[in-house]
Amino acid sequence: MKKNINKKTNKNDKMPTALKVVFALSLLWILGSIFALSGRLELGIPFFGFYLYGFSAGLVVYLLDIIGPIAFLIGLWNKKTWAVPVAYTYLIIFILNSIVALFTLGDKFTTGQILIPALVYFIFLATICKNKKYFNK
């Protein structure tokens, strides 16, 4: 039996454009986090109302800015159903952290510095939620 090498790809098998944008921006996010890691170790990061420095800050950045997005991108590329909960988890943590920072660290940061990243994370979350049928194939 011969295989048809000219098999037409199903239109539904293609990654939606919105997820392609999330994919590209997530790659940039990962690269930026890698390059900024040493600065985060020294300067610290706000995390749920506290400032973390050194190893603790590095661990949070490593897990939430690098490993979480990489896991999601691998799942996105391979249409794995587990990619959606992974994305929900790290994006919701970011959004909640921004909300807490708005109330606890508003004197150290401008409202824009807190709300703009939260808005971007929310748009990512909404885009993934809207396109979650893509992962069930």
The first five atom37 places (N, CA, C, CB, O) and aatype in JSON, in Angstrom:
{
  "aatype": [12, 11, 11, 2, 9, 2, 11, 11, 16, 2, 11, 2, 3, 11, 12, 14, 16, 0, 10, 11, 19, 19, 13, 0, 10, 15, 10, 10, 17, 9, 10, 7, 15, 9, 13, 0, 10, 15, 7, 1, 10, 6, 10, 7, 9, 14, 13, 13, 7, 13, 18, 10, 18, 7, 13, 15, 0, 7, 10, 19, 19, 18, 10, 10, 3, 9, 9, 7, 14, 9, 0, 13, 10, 9, 7, 10, 17, 2, 11, 11, 16, 17, 0, 19, 14, 19, 0, 18, 16, 18, 10, 9, 9, 13, 9, 10, 2, 15, 9, 19, 0, 10, 13, 16, 10, 7, 3, 11, 13, 16, 16, 7, 5, 9, 10, 9, 14, 0, 10, 19, 18, 13, 9, 13, 10, 0, 16, 9, 4, 11, 2, 11, 11, 18, 13, 2, 11],
  "atom_mask": [
    [1, 1, 1, 1, 1],
    [1, 1, 1, 1, 1],
    [1, 1, 1, 1, 1],
    [1, 1, 1, 1, 1],
    [1, 1, 1, 1, 1],
    [1, 1, 1, 1, 1],
    [1, 1, 1, 1, 1],
    [1, 1, 1, 1, 1],
    [1, 1, 1, 1, 1],
    [1, 1, 1, 1, 1],
    [1, 1, 1, 1, 1],
    [1, 1, 1, 1, 1],
    [1, 1, 1, 1, 1],
    [1, 1, 1, 1, 1],
    [1, 1, 1, 1, 1],
    [1, 1, 1, 1, 1],
    [1, 1, 1, 1, 1],
    [1, 1, 1, 1, 1],
    [1, 1, 1, 1, 1],
    [1, 1, 1, 1, 1],
    [1, 1, 1, 1, 1],
    [1, 1, 1, 1, 1],
    [1, 1, 1, 1, 1],
    [1, 1, 1, 1, 1],
    [1, 1, 1, 1, 1],
    [1, 1, 1, 1, 1],
    [1, 1, 1, 1, 1],
    [1, 1, 1, 1, 1],
    [1, 1, 1, 1, 1],
    [1, 1, 1, 1, 1],
    [1, 1, 1, 1, 1],
    [1, 1, 1, 0, 1],
    [1, 1, 1, 1, 1],
    [1, 1, 1, 1, 1],
    [1, 1, 1, 1, 1],
    [1, 1, 1, 1, 1],
    [1, 1, 1, 1, 1],
    [1, 1, 1, 1, 1],
    [1, 1, 1, 0, 1],
    [1, 1, 1, 1, 1],
    [1, 1, 1, 1, 1],
    [1, 1, 1, 1, 1],
    [1, 1, 1, 1, 1],
    [1, 1, 1, 0, 1],
    [1, 1, 1, 1, 1],
    [1, 1, 1, 1, 1],
    [1, 1, 1, 1, 1],
    [1, 1, 1, 1, 1],
    [1, 1, 1, 0, 1],
    [1, 1, 1, 1, 1],
    [1, 1, 1, 1, 1],
    [1, 1, 1, 1, 1],
    [1, 1, 1, 1, 1],
    [1, 1, 1, 0, 1],
    [1, 1, 1, 1, 1],
    [1, 1, 1, 1, 1],
    [1, 1, 1, 1, 1],
    [1, 1, 1, 0, 1],
    [1, 1, 1, 1, 1],
    [1, 1, 1, 1, 1],
    [1, 1, 1, 1, 1],
    [1, 1, 1, 1, 1],
    [1, 1, 1, 1, 1],
    [1, 1, 1, 1, 1],
    [1, 1, 1, 1, 1],
    [1, 1, 1, 1, 1],
    [1, 1, 1, 1, 1],
    [1, 1, 1, 0, 1],
    [1, 1, 1, 1, 1],
    [1, 1, 1, 1, 1],
    [1, 1, 1, 1, 1],
    [1, 1, 1, 1, 1],
    [1, 1, 1, 1, 1],
    [1, 1, 1, 1, 1],
    [1, 1, 1, 0, 1],
    [1, 1, 1, 1, 1],
    [1, 1, 1, 1, 1],
    [1, 1, 1, 1, 1],
    [1, 1, 1, 1, 1],
    [1, 1, 1, 1, 1],
    [1, 1, 1, 1, 1],
    [1, 1, 1, 1, 1],
    [1, 1, 1, 1, 1],
    [1, 1, 1, 1, 1],
    [1, 1, 1, 1, 1],
    [1, 1, 1, 1, 1],
    [1, 1, 1, 1, 1],
    [1, 1, 1, 1, 1],
    [1, 1, 1, 1, 1],
    [1, 1, 1, 1, 1],
    [1, 1, 1, 1, 1],
    [1, 1, 1, 1, 1],
    [1, 1, 1, 1, 1],
    [1, 1, 1, 1, 1],
    [1, 1, 1, 1, 1],
    [1, 1, 1, 1, 1],
    [1, 1, 1, 1, 1],
    [1, 1, 1, 1, 1],
    [1, 1, 1, 1, 1],
    [1, 1, 1, 1, 1],
    [1, 1, 1, 1, 1],
    [1, 1, 1, 1, 1],
    [1, 1, 1, 1, 1],
    [1, 1, 1, 1, 1],
    [1, 1, 1, 1, 1],
    [1, 1, 1, 0, 1],
    [1, 1, 1, 1, 1],
    [1, 1, 1, 1, 1],
    [1, 1, 1, 1, 1],
    [1, 1, 1, 1, 1],
    [1, 1, 1, 1, 1],
    [1, 1, 1, 0, 1],
    [1, 1, 1, 1, 1],
    [1, 1, 1, 1, 1],
    [1, 1, 1, 1, 1],
    [1, 1, 1, 1, 1],
    [1, 1, 1, 1, 1],
    [1, 1, 1, 1, 1],
    [1, 1, 1, 1, 1],
    [1, 1, 1, 1, 1],
    [1, 1, 1, 1, 1],
    [1, 1, 1, 1, 1],
    [1, 1, 1, 1, 1],
    [1, 1, 1, 1, 1],
    [1, 1, 1, 1, 1],
    [1, 1, 1, 1, 1],
    [1, 1, 1, 1, 1],
    [1, 1, 1, 1, 1],
    [1, 1, 1, 1, 1],
    [1, 1, 1, 1, 1],
    [1, 1, 1, 1, 1],
    [1, 1, 1, 1, 1],
    [1, 1, 1, 1, 1],
    [1, 1, 1, 1, 1],
    [1, 1, 1, 1, 1],
    [1, 1, 1, 1, 1],
    [1, 1, 1, 1, 1]
  ],
  "atom_positions": [
    [[0.84, -1.17, 0.0], [0.0, 0.0, 0.0], [0.89, 1.24, 0.0], [-0.96, 0.0, 1.22], [1.8, 1.36, 0.82]],
    [[0.62, 2.13, -0.91], [1.42, 3.35, -1.02], [0.82, 4.45, -0.16], [1.51, 3.8, -2.49], [-0.4, 4.6, -0.05]],
    [[1.71, 5.22, 0.43], [1.26, 6.38, 1.19], [1.16, 7.57, 0.26], [2.2, 6.69, 2.38], [1.99, 7.75, -0.64]],
    [[0.17, 8.37, 0.48], [0.0, 9.57, -0.32], [0.85, 10.68, 0.28], [-1.5, 9.98, -0.38], [0.51, 11.26, 1.31]],
    [[1.97, 10.99, -0.39], [2.87, 12.03, 0.15], [2.36, 13.42, -0.17], [4.28, 11.86, -0.42], [2.84, 14.4, 0.39]],
    [[1.4, 13.52, -1.03], [0.82, 14.81, -1.38], [-0.45, 15.09, -0.58], [0.51, 14.86, -2.87], [-1.3, 15.87, -1.0]],
    [[-0.56, 14.45, 0.55], [-1.75, 14.6, 1.38], [-1.96, 16.08, 1.74], [-1.63, 13.74, 2.67], [-1.04, 16.76, 2.21]],
    [[-3.16, 16.55, 1.51], [-3.48, 17.92, 1.85], [-3.6, 18.05, 3.36], [-4.78, 18.37, 1.15], [-4.21, 17.2, 4.02]],
    [[-3.02, 19.11, 3.89], [-3.16, 19.32, 5.33], [-4.52, 19.91, 5.62], [-2.04, 20.25, 5.86], [-5.04, 20.74, 4.88]],
    [[-5.08, 19.48, 6.7], [-6.38, 19.97, 7.13], [-6.23, 21.43, 7.55], [-6.95, 19.11, 8.29], [-5.3, 21.79, 8.28]],
    [[-7.14, 22.26, 7.11], [-7.09, 23.69, 7.46], [-7.11, 23.88, 8.98], [-8.28, 24.43, 6.82], [-6.51, 24.83, 9.48]],
    [[-7.78, 23.0, 9.7], [-7.88, 23.12, 11.15], [-6.61, 22.7, 11.88], [-9.03, 22.28, 11.64], [-6.48, 22.95, 13.07]],
    [[-5.68, 22.07, 11.17], [-4.43, 21.63, 11.79], [-3.44, 22.78, 11.96], [-3.81, 20.53, 10.97], [-2.48, 22.66, 12.72]],
    [[-3.65, 23.87, 11.27], [-2.72, 24.99, 11.33], [-2.91, 25.77, 12.62], [-2.9, 25.91, 10.11], [-4.02, 25.91, 13.13]],
    [[-1.82, 26.27, 13.13], [-1.87, 27.08, 14.34], [-2.54, 28.42, 14.03], [-0.44, 27.3, 14.92], [-2.17, 29.08, 13.07]],
    [[-3.53, 28.81, 14.83], [-4.18, 30.1, 14.6], [-3.18, 31.26, 14.71], [-5.33, 30.29, 15.61], [-2.22, 31.19, 15.48]],
    [[-3.42, 32.29, 13.95], [-2.52, 33.44, 13.93], [-2.32, 34.05, 15.31], [-3.05, 34.5, 12.97], [-1.21, 34.45, 15.66]],
    [[-3.38, 34.12, 16.08], [-3.26, 34.7, 17.42], [-2.3, 33.9, 18.28], [-4.64, 34.76, 18.11], [-1.53, 34.47, 19.05]],
    [[-2.32, 32.57, 18.15], [-1.39, 31.74, 18.91], [0.04, 31.87, 18.37], [-1.83, 30.28, 18.88], [1.0, 31.72, 19.12]],
    [[0.17, 32.14, 17.08], [1.51, 32.4, 16.52], [2.1, 33.66, 17.13], [1.43, 32.54, 14.97], [3.29, 33.72, 17.43]],
    [[1.27, 34.67, 17.31], [1.73, 35.92, 17.94], [2.14, 35.66, 19.39], [0.62, 37.01, 17.87], [3.18, 36.13, 19.84]],
    [[1.3, 34.91, 20.11], [1.65, 34.56, 21.5], [2.95, 33.76, 21.52], [0.5, 33.73, 22.17], [3.79, 33.97, 22.4]],
    [[3.12, 32.86, 20.57], [4.34, 32.05, 20.49], [5.56, 32.95, 20.31], [4.25, 31.05, 19.32], [6.55, 32.82, 21.04]],
    [[5.5, 33.87, 19.35], [6.64, 34.76, 19.08], [6.94, 35.67, 20.27], [6.36, 35.6, 17.83], [8.1, 35.84, 20.64]],
    [[5.91, 36.25, 20.86], [6.12, 37.13, 22.01], [6.63, 36.36, 23.22], [4.83, 37.86, 22.36], [7.41, 36.88, 24.01]],
    [[6.2, 35.12, 23.36], [6.69, 34.3, 24.46], [8.17, 33.97, 24.28], [5.87, 33.0, 24.57], [8.93, 33.94, 25.25]],
    [[8.58, 33.73, 23.05], [10.01, 33.51, 22.78], [10.83, 34.73, 23.18], [10.24, 33.17, 21.29], [11.88, 34.61, 23.81]],
    [[10.34, 35.9, 22.81], [11.03, 37.14, 23.2], [11.05, 37.3, 24.72], [10.36, 38.37, 22.55], [12.05, 37.74, 25.29]],
    [[9.95, 36.96, 25.36], [9.83, 37.02, 26.81], [10.89, 36.12, 27.47], [8.41, 36.59, 27.26], [11.57, 36.54, 28.41]],
    [[11.03, 34.9, 26.95], [12.01, 33.95, 27.49], [13.43, 34.5, 27.32], [11.88, 32.58, 26.79], [14.22, 34.5, 28.26]],
    [[13.73, 34.98, 26.12], [15.07, 35.53, 25.88], [15.36, 36.73, 26.77], [15.21, 35.94, 24.41], [16.45, 36.84, 27.33]],
    [[14.4, 37.61, 26.91], [14.56, 38.77, 27.78], [14.78, 38.37, 29.23], [0.0, 0.0, 0.0], [15.58, 38.98, 29.93]],
    [[14.09, 37.35, 29.67], [14.24, 36.87, 31.04], [15.62, 36.26, 31.27], [13.16, 35.84, 31.36], [16.22, 36.43, 32.33]],
    [[16.11, 35.54, 30.26], [17.44, 34.95, 30.38], [18.5, 36.05, 30.5], [17.74, 34.05, 29.17], [19.38, 35.98, 31.35]],
    [[18.39, 37.06, 29.65], [19.37, 38.14, 29.68], [19.26, 39.02, 30.92], [19.22, 39.0, 28.44], [20.24, 39.61, 31.36]],
    [[18.07, 39.1, 31.5], [17.86, 39.95, 32.68], [18.02, 39.19, 34.0], [16.48, 40.56, 32.63], [17.87, 39.78, 35.07]],
    [[18.32, 37.91, 33.93], [18.37, 37.09, 35.14], [19.4, 37.6, 36.15], [18.69, 35.66, 34.77], [19.1, 37.66, 37.34]],
    [[20.58, 37.96, 35.7], [21.6, 38.44, 36.65], [21.17, 39.73, 37.34], [22.94, 38.65, 35.94], [21.43, 39.92, 38.52]],
    [[20.51, 40.6, 36.6], [20.0, 41.84, 37.2], [18.91, 41.57, 38.23], [0.0, 0.0, 0.0], [18.84, 42.25, 39.25]],
    [[18.08, 40.59, 37.95], [17.01, 40.24, 38.88], [17.57, 39.65, 40.17], [16.04, 39.25, 38.24], [16.99, 39.85, 41.25]],
    [[18.68, 38.95, 40.07], [19.31, 38.39, 41.26], [19.79, 39.5, 42.19], [20.49, 37.49, 40.87], [19.65, 39.4, 43.41]],
    [[20.36, 40.55, 41.61], [20.91, 41.65, 42.4], [19.84, 42.65, 42.84], [21.98, 42.37, 41.6], [19.79, 43.05, 44.0]],
    [[18.99, 43.06, 41.89], [17.99, 44.1, 42.18], [16.75, 43.56, 42.88], [17.59, 44.79, 40.91], [16.05, 44.29, 43.57]],
    [[16.49, 42.29, 42.7], [15.31, 41.68, 43.3], [14.08, 41.84, 42.43], [0.0, 0.0, 0.0], [14.07, 42.57, 41.44]],
    [[13.05, 41.13, 42.83], [11.77, 41.2, 42.12], [10.63, 41.26, 43.13], [11.59, 39.97, 41.17], [10.72, 40.66, 44.2]],
    [[9.59, 41.98, 42.81], [8.4, 41.95, 43.68], [7.62, 40.67, 43.41], [7.5, 43.21, 43.45], [7.34, 40.33, 42.27]],
    [[7.27, 39.99, 44.48], [6.5, 38.75, 44.33], [5.49, 38.66, 45.47], [7.44, 37.51, 44.33], [5.83, 38.38, 46.61]],
    [[4.23, 38.91, 45.12], [3.11, 38.89, 46.06], [3.36, 39.75, 47.29], [2.83, 37.46, 46.49], [3.15, 39.32, 48.43]],
    [[3.81, 40.98, 47.04], [3.95, 41.96, 48.12], [5.3, 41.95, 48.81], [0.0, 0.0, 0.0], [5.55, 42.8, 49.67]],
    [[6.16, 41.04, 48.46], [7.49, 40.97, 49.06], [8.54, 41.17, 47.98], [7.7, 39.62, 49.78], [8.29, 40.95, 46.8]],
    [[9.71, 41.59, 48.39], [10.82, 41.68, 47.47], [11.72, 40.48, 47.67], [11.61, 43.0, 47.66], [12.16, 40.21, 48.79]],
    [[11.98, 39.75, 46.61], [12.86, 38.59, 46.67], [14.18, 38.96, 46.02], [12.21, 37.35, 45.97], [14.22, 39.64, 44.99]],
    [[15.26, 38.51, 46.62], [16.6, 38.77, 46.11], [17.37, 37.46, 45.97], [17.36, 39.75, 47.03], [16.99, 36.44, 46.55]],
    [[18.43, 37.5, 45.2], [19.35, 36.38, 45.1], [18.7, 35.12, 44.56], [0.0, 0.0, 0.0], [17.97, 35.14, 43.56]],
    [[18.98, 34.01, 45.24], [18.51, 32.71, 44.79], [16.99, 32.65, 44.66], [18.98, 31.63, 45.74], [16.46, 32.1, 43.69]],
    [[16.28, 33.22, 45.63], [14.81, 33.18, 45.59], [14.27, 33.91, 44.37], [14.22, 33.81, 46.87], [13.37, 33.41, 43.69]],
    [[14.81, 35.07, 44.08], [14.39, 35.82, 42.9], [14.73, 35.05, 41.63], [15.05, 37.21, 42.87], [13.92, 34.99, 40.7]],
    [[15.91, 34.47, 41.59], [16.33, 33.7, 40.43], [15.45, 32.5, 40.19], [0.0, 0.0, 0.0], [15.13, 32.16, 39.05]],
    [[15.05, 31.84, 41.27], [14.19, 30.67, 41.16], [12.82, 31.05, 40.6], [14.04, 30.0, 42.53], [12.28, 30.34, 39.74]],
    [[12.26, 32.14, 41.09], [10.95, 32.59, 40.58], [11.06, 32.96, 39.1], [10.43, 33.81, 41.39], [10.21, 32.56, 38.3]],
    [[12.09, 33.7, 38.74], [12.27, 34.07, 37.33], [12.49, 32.83, 36.48], [13.47, 35.04, 37.17], [11.91, 32.7, 35.4]],
    [[13.31, 31.93, 36.96], [13.61, 30.7, 36.21], [12.34, 29.87, 35.98], [14.65, 29.86, 36.97], [12.1, 29.42, 34.86]],
    [[11.54, 29.68, 37.02], [10.34, 28.85, 36.89], [9.22, 29.53, 36.11], [9.84, 28.48, 38.25], [8.61, 28.91, 35.24]],
    [[8.96, 30.81, 36.42], [7.79, 31.48, 35.82], [8.09, 32.22, 34.52], [7.22, 32.44, 36.8], [7.19, 32.4, 33.7]],
    [[9.32, 32.65, 34.32], [9.64, 33.4, 33.1], [10.34, 32.56, 32.05], [10.5, 34.58, 33.45], [10.39, 32.93, 30.88]],
    [[10.89, 31.44, 32.47], [11.65, 30.63, 31.51], [11.03, 29.24, 31.35], [13.12, 30.51, 31.96], [10.6, 28.88, 30.25]],
    [[10.97, 28.46, 32.42], [10.47, 27.09, 32.33], [8.99, 27.03, 31.98], [10.72, 26.36, 33.65], [8.59, 26.26, 31.11]],
    [[8.15, 27.85, 32.64], [6.71, 27.85, 32.34], [6.42, 28.16, 30.87], [0.0, 0.0, 0.0], [5.72, 27.39, 30.22]],
    [[6.96, 29.27, 30.34], [6.72, 29.56, 28.93], [7.31, 28.51, 27.98], [7.28, 30.91, 28.59], [6.7, 28.2, 26.95]],
    [[8.49, 27.96, 28.31], [9.06, 26.93, 27.43], [8.15, 25.7, 27.41], [10.49, 26.53, 27.91], [7.89, 25.15, 26.35]],
    [[7.67, 25.29, 28.58], [6.76, 24.14, 28.63], [5.51, 24.42, 27.8], [6.36, 23.81, 30.1], [5.05, 23.56, 27.05]],
    [[4.96, 25.63, 27.94], [3.78, 25.98, 27.16], [4.08, 25.95, 25.66], [3.25, 27.35, 27.57], [3.29, 25.43, 24.88]],
    [[5.21, 26.52, 25.25], [5.53, 26.57, 23.82], [5.73, 25.17, 23.24], [6.79, 27.41, 23.6], [5.34, 24.91, 22.1]],
    [[6.33, 24.27, 24.01], [6.48, 22.89, 23.54], [5.1, 22.26, 23.38], [7.35, 22.06, 24.53], [4.83, 21.59, 22.38]],
    [[4.23, 22.47, 24.36], [2.87, 21.95, 24.27], [2.08, 22.58, 23.14], [0.0, 0.0, 0.0], [1.31, 21.9, 22.46]],
    [[2.27, 23.87, 22.93], [1.6, 24.58, 21.84], [2.04, 24.02, 20.5], [1.88, 26.09, 21.92], [1.21, 23.74, 19.63]],
    [[3.32, 23.87, 20.33], [3.87, 23.37, 19.07], [3.35, 21.97, 18.75], [5.4, 23.37, 19.12], [3.06, 21.64, 17.6]],
    [[3.24, 21.14, 19.8], [2.83, 19.75, 19.62], [1.34, 19.51, 19.89], [3.64, 18.88, 20.52], [0.9, 18.36, 19.93]],
    [[0.58, 20.56, 20.08], [-0.87, 20.5, 20.32], [-1.22, 19.62, 21.51], [-1.58, 19.99, 19.07], [-2.18, 18.85, 21.45]],
    [[-0.48, 19.73, 22.57], [-0.72, 18.93, 23.77], [-1.79, 19.59, 24.63], [0.59, 18.74, 24.59], [-1.77, 20.81, 24.82]],
    [[-2.71, 18.8, 25.14], [-3.79, 19.35, 25.95], [-3.28, 19.92, 27.28], [-4.85, 18.28, 26.23], [-3.91, 20.82, 27.84]],
    [[-2.15, 19.42, 27.79], [-1.61, 19.92, 29.05], [-1.02, 21.32, 28.93], [-0.56, 18.97, 29.57], [-0.73, 21.95, 29.94]],
    [[-0.83, 21.81, 27.72], [-0.24, 23.14, 27.53], [-1.16, 24.24, 28.05], [0.06, 23.37, 26.05], [-0.69, 25.25, 28.57]],
    [[-2.45, 24.04, 27.93], [-3.41, 25.07, 28.38], [-3.34, 25.26, 29.89], [-4.83, 24.69, 27.96], [-3.22, 26.4, 30.33]],
    [[-3.42, 24.2, 30.71], [-3.3, 24.42, 32.16], [-1.94, 24.98, 32.58], [-3.54, 23.11, 32.88], [-1.86, 25.75, 33.54]],
    [[-0.89, 24.61, 31.87], [0.43, 25.18, 32.17], [0.4, 26.69, 31.95], [1.54, 24.52, 31.3], [0.85, 27.46, 32.8]],
    [[-0.12, 27.11, 30.81], [-0.21, 28.54, 30.51], [-1.11, 29.26, 31.51], [-0.73, 28.76, 29.08], [-0.77, 30.33, 32.0]],
    [[-2.27, 28.66, 31.81], [-3.17, 29.27, 32.79], [-2.46, 29.47, 34.12], [-4.42, 28.4, 32.98], [-2.6, 30.52, 34.74]],
    [[-1.71, 28.48, 34.55], [-1.06, 28.54, 35.86], [-0.08, 29.7, 35.94], [-0.34, 27.25, 36.15], [-0.2, 30.54, 36.83]],
    [[0.89, 29.75, 35.01], [1.88, 30.81, 35.15], [1.34, 32.18, 34.81], [3.07, 30.51, 34.29], [1.79, 33.17, 35.38]],
    [[0.39, 32.27, 33.9], [-0.18, 33.58, 33.57], [-1.05, 34.11, 34.71], [-1.0, 33.5, 32.28], [-1.03, 35.31, 35.0]],
    [[-1.82, 33.24, 35.34], [-2.65, 33.68, 36.47], [-1.77, 34.12, 37.64], [-3.61, 32.55, 36.91], [-2.1, 35.08, 38.34]],
    [[-0.67, 33.42, 37.85], [0.27, 33.85, 38.9], [0.78, 35.26, 38.6], [1.46, 32.86, 39.03], [0.84, 36.1, 39.5]],
    [[1.14, 35.52, 37.35], [1.61, 36.85, 36.97], [0.53, 37.91, 37.18], [2.06, 36.86, 35.51], [0.8, 38.99, 37.71]],
    [[-0.68, 37.61, 36.77], [-1.77, 38.58, 36.9], [-2.06, 38.87, 38.38], [-3.05, 38.06, 36.2], [-2.2, 40.02, 38.77]],
    [[-2.15, 37.82, 39.18], [-2.39, 38.02, 40.62], [-1.24, 38.78, 41.28], [-2.58, 36.67, 41.32], [-1.47, 39.63, 42.14]],
    [[-0.02, 38.48, 40.87], [1.13, 39.19, 41.4], [1.05, 40.68, 41.06], [2.43, 38.59, 40.85], [1.39, 41.53, 41.88]],
    [[0.6, 40.99, 39.87], [0.45, 42.4, 39.47], [-0.62, 43.1, 40.28], [0.12, 42.49, 37.98], [-0.45, 44.26, 40.66]],
    [[-1.71, 42.4, 40.55], [-2.78, 43.0, 41.35], [-2.29, 43.27, 42.77], [-4.02, 42.08, 41.38], [-2.56, 44.33, 43.34]],
    [[-1.58, 42.31, 43.35], [-1.02, 42.5, 44.69], [-0.01, 43.64, 44.68], [-0.35, 41.2, 45.19], [0.01, 44.47, 45.59]],
    [[0.83, 43.69, 43.65], [1.83, 44.76, 43.55], [1.18, 46.13, 43.44], [2.75, 44.53, 42.34], [1.7, 47.12, 43.96]],
    [[0.05, 46.2, 42.78], [-0.66, 47.47, 42.64], [-1.01, 48.05, 44.01], [-1.93, 47.29, 41.79], [-0.93, 49.26, 44.22]],
    [[-1.41, 47.18, 44.93], [-1.81, 47.63, 46.25], [-0.66, 47.73, 47.25], [-2.85, 46.73, 46.8], [-0.67, 48.59, 48.13]],
    [[0.33, 46.86, 47.12], [1.4, 46.84, 48.12], [2.64, 47.6, 47.71], [1.77, 45.43, 48.42], [3.38, 48.08, 48.57]],
    [[2.89, 47.7, 46.43], [4.12, 48.34, 45.97], [3.84, 49.52, 45.04], [5.0, 47.33, 45.26], [4.71, 49.93, 44.26]],
    [[2.65, 50.04, 45.12], [2.27, 51.16, 44.26], [3.11, 52.4, 44.46], [0.0, 0.0, 0.0], [3.21, 53.22, 43.55]],
    [[3.73, 52.54, 45.63], [4.57, 53.71, 45.88], [5.94, 53.57, 45.23], [4.73, 53.92, 47.37], [6.62, 54.58, 45.01]],
    [[6.37, 52.35, 44.91], [7.68, 52.12, 44.29], [7.61, 52.07, 42.77], [8.28, 50.83, 44.8], [8.6, 52.34, 42.09]],
    [[6.44, 51.74, 42.24], [6.25, 51.62, 40.81], [5.08, 52.48, 40.36], [6.02, 50.15, 40.41], [4.17, 52.76, 41.15]],
    [[5.12, 52.91, 39.11], [3.97, 53.64, 38.57], [2.87, 52.63, 38.24], [4.37, 54.47, 37.3], [3.11, 51.44, 38.1]],
    [[1.67, 53.13, 38.13], [0.54, 52.27, 37.81], [0.76, 51.58, 36.46], [-0.76, 53.08, 37.79], [0.39, 50.42, 36.29]],
    [[1.35, 52.3, 35.51], [1.62, 51.72, 34.19], [2.6, 50.57, 34.25], [0.0, 0.0, 0.0], [2.44, 49.59, 33.53]],
    [[3.61, 50.69, 35.09], [4.59, 49.61, 35.22], [3.97, 48.34, 35.77], [5.74, 50.05, 36.1], [4.48, 47.25, 35.53]],
    [[2.9, 48.48, 36.48], [2.23, 47.31, 37.05], [1.11, 46.82, 36.14], [1.68, 47.65, 38.44], [0.98, 45.62, 35.9]],
    [[0.3, 47.74, 35.63], [-0.89, 47.35, 34.88], [-0.62, 46.93, 33.44], [-1.87, 48.47, 34.87], [-1.32, 46.07, 32.91]],
    [[0.38, 47.51, 32.8], [0.65, 47.15, 31.4], [1.07, 45.69, 31.28], [1.74, 48.05, 30.82], [0.52, 44.98, 30.43]],
    [[2.03, 45.19, 32.09], [2.33, 43.76, 32.01], [1.12, 42.89, 32.35], [3.48, 43.41, 32.95], [0.9, 41.85, 31.72]],
    [[0.33, 43.3, 33.34], [-0.86, 42.52, 33.7], [-1.84, 42.46, 32.53], [-1.54, 43.13, 34.95], [-2.44, 41.42, 32.29]],
    [[-1.99, 43.55, 31.83], [-2.87, 43.58, 30.66], [-2.36, 42.65, 29.56], [-3.0, 45.01, 30.12], [-3.13, 41.93, 28.94]],
    [[-1.05, 42.67, 29.33], [-0.47, 41.78, 28.32], [-0.69, 40.32, 28.71], [1.05, 42.06, 28.14], [-1.06, 39.5, 27.87]],
    [[-0.46, 39.99, 29.98], [-0.67, 38.62, 30.45], [-2.13, 38.22, 30.3], [-0.23, 38.47, 31.92], [-2.44, 37.09, 29.93]],
    [[-3.04, 39.17, 30.58], [-4.46, 38.89, 30.46], [-4.83, 38.64, 28.98], [-5.29, 40.06, 31.04], [-5.65, 37.77, 28.69]],
    [[-4.25, 39.4, 28.08], [-4.51, 39.2, 26.64], [-4.0, 37.83, 26.2], [-3.85, 40.32, 25.8], [-4.66, 37.13, 25.44]],
    [[-2.81, 37.44, 26.69], [-2.29, 36.1, 26.39], [-3.26, 35.05, 26.9], [-0.89, 35.9, 27.04], [-3.6, 34.1, 26.19]],
    [[-3.71, 35.22, 28.13], [-4.63, 34.26, 28.75], [-5.92, 34.16, 27.95], [-4.94, 34.67, 30.2], [-6.39, 33.06, 27.68]],
    [[-6.48, 35.29, 27.57], [-7.72, 35.3, 26.79], [-7.52, 34.67, 25.41], [-8.24, 36.75, 26.64], [-8.39, 33.95, 24.92]],
    [[-6.38, 34.92, 24.8], [-6.08, 34.35, 23.48], [-5.97, 32.83, 23.57], [-4.77, 34.95, 22.92], [-6.51, 32.12, 22.72]],
    [[-5.29, 32.35, 24.58], [-5.15, 30.9, 24.76], [-6.5, 30.28, 25.06], [-4.15, 30.59, 25.9], [-6.84, 29.21, 24.53]],
    [[-7.28, 30.94, 25.9], [-8.61, 30.43, 26.24], [-9.5, 30.37, 25.0], [-9.25, 31.31, 27.32], [-10.22, 29.39, 24.79]],
    [[-9.47, 31.41, 24.2], [-10.3, 31.48, 22.99], [-9.9, 30.41, 21.97], [-10.2, 32.87, 22.36], [-10.74, 29.92, 21.22]],
    [[-8.63, 30.05, 21.95], [-8.13, 29.11, 20.95], [-7.82, 27.74, 21.53], [-6.9, 29.67, 20.29], [-7.02, 26.99, 20.95]],
    [[-8.41, 27.38, 22.65], [-8.06, 26.11, 23.29], [-8.53, 24.9, 22.49], [-8.65, 26.06, 24.68], [-8.06, 23.79, 22.75]],
    [[-9.44, 25.08, 21.54], [-9.85, 23.96, 20.67], [-8.66, 23.45, 19.85], [-10.99, 24.39, 19.73], [-8.61, 22.27, 19.49]],
    [[-7.73, 24.34, 19.56], [-6.54, 23.96, 18.8], [-5.77, 22.84, 19.5], [-5.63, 25.17, 18.59], [-5.16, 22.0, 18.84]],
    [[-5.8, 22.82, 20.83], [-5.02, 21.85, 21.6], [-5.72, 20.5, 21.73], [-4.73, 22.4, 22.97], [-5.11, 19.55, 22.22]],
    [[-6.95, 20.39, 21.31], [-7.71, 19.14, 21.46], [-7.72, 18.3, 20.2], [-9.12, 19.44, 21.86], [-8.63, 17.49, 20.01]],
    [[-6.73, 18.48, 19.35], [-6.72, 17.74, 18.08], [-5.72, 16.61, 18.12], [-6.4, 18.66, 16.92], [-5.58, 15.88, 17.14]]
  ]
}
